[in-house]
Amino acid sequence: MINDRLKDSILLEEKPLVELPFLLKVFLVVAFLGMGLSLLFLPYSIVLALFVGICVAIGILFNPFIGAMLLITAAYVHPIQFMPQLIKYHVTTITAFVILLIWGFHILIYRDFHIPKSRPLLCFFGFVFIASFSSFLHWEESSFLYIDLLKVFILFFLIVNLTKTRKNIFVMVVSLLVLGCLASTYAIYQRFHGMGLVYTGEGIIRVSGFSNSPNAFALSVLLLIPFAFGLLVKVKSVFLKVFLFSMLGMFILGIMFSYSRAVFIALPAVLFLSTWKFVDKNKRLIGIVAILIIIAIALPFVPQKYMRRVESITDLNRPSIKSRLDGYIIGFQMMVDHPFLGVGIGRWHQEYWPRAFASPLIQTKSSSVQHNIFIEVGSETGIIGLTLFLLLLFFAFKDIRIAHRIFVKAEDSLLSIFSQSLEISLIGFLIATMFVAAIHVKFLWVVLGLILALKNLATTNTKIPKGEVTGANC
């Protein structure tokens, strides 16, 4: 007995604190040896950047979910916007591929890859194939925007496959809310310091947060409103209610300062659906009436430039509205002429101008983009690509409702809030993008990825713990 105990004690002392697979040890040795040797011919700043990069890579290797969160953070903060000289090098796409490569290395070591079986994922792969093949046929013209599109495809795939636990979902949603607050705070700062896109004819300045597009910024914030609204209604803590109410106000204020007409249209729908979904049935009508009363009281105090901006949506004689209608006509023509593969990613301008000047129906001859996500997808990937995209959306809606029913049955109030919020976010996004080209917008793919991750979590975990919001019960 004594000898057995002594033997176990010796084995315990000899056991390392962290047992690393052989391949991982090789990676660490080679990486840090290479970094040390780089001091001989590289500046210290670059070596420091390499050190940070290797540390991040090691973190992703241990937990690939960190890589997905890194891309989501980049989606909101847009660090490359502060270094415009790097945009042409596709730094974000390269980073996405590096994260994908590190995840692949992780799979080789731990052999834990399991792709979820889902119809949306099949539609996604089909859509990626059509978009890729069409772009390869017109590579010289499609390459830049196609490579830019790859990062959102990778982001979606990473979220679907790496968001596996309830904790992952919670961390991701909280991170999105925090990042949205940061973007909104910076947008408000821009507004009061005269920073942004100046529209001299309308006397407005459109803020864009960390993005370079007011519409993209407004869309990113719009998608977070249902989460903040749902948590605001359900949490019991007064402190959290005040915090979430302030967050909701910042989101709406950021949208107002963006002057995004598309999001102005979607915002009432998102608020109405959030009230309908999250407020108790016996108080639902009161909540909707309260929102209508607040809007009616606030309207007389809304600055006229906001009202003119909203009214311009229905002004068919306005050049910007005419150009959108012209773009819709040309977009339909492209779909009819290229039903199988479309014209290729990013080839709108090359195809638009010859058609616009040859057609007597087109008045403005100046549609810069498609201004409609379905026209955008249909014209660039054809009717087949559009069908696969629509099926992806259809199955996503179906999956999130299935997930919600499972979470309700499991009495997981937190995940049921998140599932309903994602459904509302996707509806709001699609309403807004009826007037905006947005296939490259990362936030659409974040929402779709989270929907599939929630469905996978709901169907693969038979015992889901009761949901509790940190600091307060729902």
Secondary structure, DSSP 8 states (H G I E B T S, - for coil): -HHHHHHHHHHHHHS-SS---HHHHHHHHHHHHHHHHHTTTS-HHHHHHHHHHHHHHHHHHH-THHHHHHHHHHHHH-GGGG-GGGGGGTHHHHHHHHHHHHHHHHHHHH--------HHHHHHHHHHHHHHHHHHHTHHHHHHHHHHHHHHHHHHHHHHHH--SHHHHHHHHHHHHHHHHHHHHHHHHHHHTT-SEEETTTTEEE--TTSS-HHHHHHHHHTTHHHHHHHHHH---HHHHHHHHHHHHHHHHHHHHHT-HHHHHHHHHHHHHHHHHHS-HHHHHHHHHHHHHHHHHHGGGS-HHHHHHHHGGG-TTSHHHHHHHHHHHHHHHHHHHSTTT-S-TT-HHHHHHHHHHH-TT-SS----S-SSHHHHHHHHHHHHHHHHHHHHHHHHHHHHHHHHHHHHHTT-HHHHHHHHHHHHHHHHHHHHTTSS--TT-HHHHHHHHHHHHHHHHHHH-S------BTTB--
